[in-house]
Amino acid sequence: MKLRFATALETLPPYPLQDLPAIKREMRARGEDLIDLGAGDADLPPPPAAVEALKRAVDDPANSRYAFQLGLPAYREEIARYMEERFGVTVDPFEETALLVGSKDAVYHLPIVLLDPGDVVIMPDPGYASYFGGTHMAGGAAYQVPLRPENDFLIRPEDIPADVARAAKLIYLNYPNNPTAAEASREYLGEMVAFCRDNSIVLCYDNAYAEMAFDGYVPPSILEIDGAREVAIELHSMSKTYNMTGWRTGWAVGRRELIGALVRVKTFSDTGVPFTIQHAATAALRSREEWLPGNLEIFRRRRDAAIEGLQAAGYDIEAPRSTMYLWVPVPGGADSAGYARRLLTEQAVAVVPGIALGQGGEGFVRLALTLSEERIREAAERMGRVT
Ligand SMILES: Cc1ncc(COP(=O)(O)O)c(C=O)c1O
């Protein structure tokens, strides 16, 4: 039988760098000393409180049952407490909160919630690949706005033509930003909320890096912004903040009809985040104040090591105040894929070429601060040999 796949799937571009794990495995098998700064997946352990809670939870057979969308009330209440204490934002833990199988869960499913075929979604380019993937598979049309240094890596209302604004139902904004490490001011967020209200566009604020900030910078929640509660849904993740990428949990907060609709779709696609993981995430959130500063200090030192090393190697780069990424201009201009390939094959350093994250990412590569300071210094030195 000839398989007949959906046209949307046939035309879906490959997920960025999906062949890279195999290439890296081969290099390691050949005995090469690979320094992998590719994926945003740190080498550090989760909070001990989370590990302990997970171990305890596994012993209770009740935690082996379906969690359903409701999940663990204590996790929901801890999320609501966090939103209140950290951002001064009050959310109902049941009506205005959805538990997610990682924030990617909502990124991918929101287009199904909102789009009819041909509806437009505005998204950053470069940007997290699932903004496009979810939109495309839901039959939507992506309008990708280039994030460039000259616009401070922001999507501004003036970058969006009036007909696109009229046709759009959803916009993704992500600050602190992957991959550019850009941040968004409250004033800017206020402009975008007004733009979304004026054009009846849902604003999905992807706040996966809300806690990954340094030098006194405290990223806001979109829900702190006047008027945002009418238009916004905000995504949070346990992945990056707590070194729990593989544990797969996060949450969405925002306007209750949006949360309700997302949960309705998810009812058909997952049957809840495992209770064991919810117990662990609850414990991690409770340990935030005592555990988080030490973890951030590790990333800050890594960032400083990378910046020092890259500047010494002749790179034109300044220290960003947020995320685990450095967005490094390719020496001499454009071809990010060629440059990343040379780094990999000549120096055994893996980075993400900007072009893999969208056309707008051309001219840059992304480094993730996912290894020790020593390895990062070594990587920067090696990068100095490919200029
Ligand atoms: C901008 C952004 N959003 C969402 C995610 C998804 O994270 P998770 O599903 O692990 O919560 C990532 C992961 O890399 C990301 O970089």
PDBQT file of the ligand as one rigid body, heavy atoms in Angstrom, charges set to zero:
ROOT
HETATM    1  C1  LIG A 401      11.567  29.553  23.578  1.00  0.00    +0.000 C 
HETATM    2  C2  LIG A 401      11.203  28.192  24.036  1.00  0.00    +0.000 A 
HETATM    3  N1  LIG A 401       9.930  27.900  24.281  1.00  0.00    +0.000 NA
HETATM    4  C3  LIG A 401       9.535  26.691  24.679  1.00  0.00    +0.000 A 
HETATM    5  C4  LIG A 401      10.467  25.680  24.855  1.00  0.00    +0.000 A 
HETATM    6  C5  LIG A 401       9.957  24.325  25.264  1.00  0.00    +0.000 C 
HETATM    7  O1  LIG A 401      10.400  23.947  26.514  1.00  0.00    +0.000 OA
HETATM    8  P1  LIG A 401       9.737  22.770  27.316  1.00  0.00    +0.000 P 
HETATM    9  O2  LIG A 401       8.739  22.101  26.450  1.00  0.00    +0.000 OA
HETATM   10  O3  LIG A 401      10.872  21.888  27.705  1.00  0.00    +0.000 OA
HETATM   11  O4  LIG A 401       9.070  23.434  28.504  1.00  0.00    +0.000 OA
HETATM   12  C6  LIG A 401      11.806  25.920  24.595  1.00  0.00    +0.000 A 
HETATM   13  C7  LIG A 401      12.802  24.839  24.709  1.00  0.00    +0.000 C 
HETATM   14  O5  LIG A 401      13.908  24.912  24.243  1.00  0.00    +0.000 OA
HETATM   15  C8  LIG A 401      12.183  27.208  24.195  1.00  0.00    +0.000 A 
HETATM   16  O6  LIG A 401      13.463  27.509  23.933  1.00  0.00    +0.000 OA
ENDROOT
TORSDOF 0
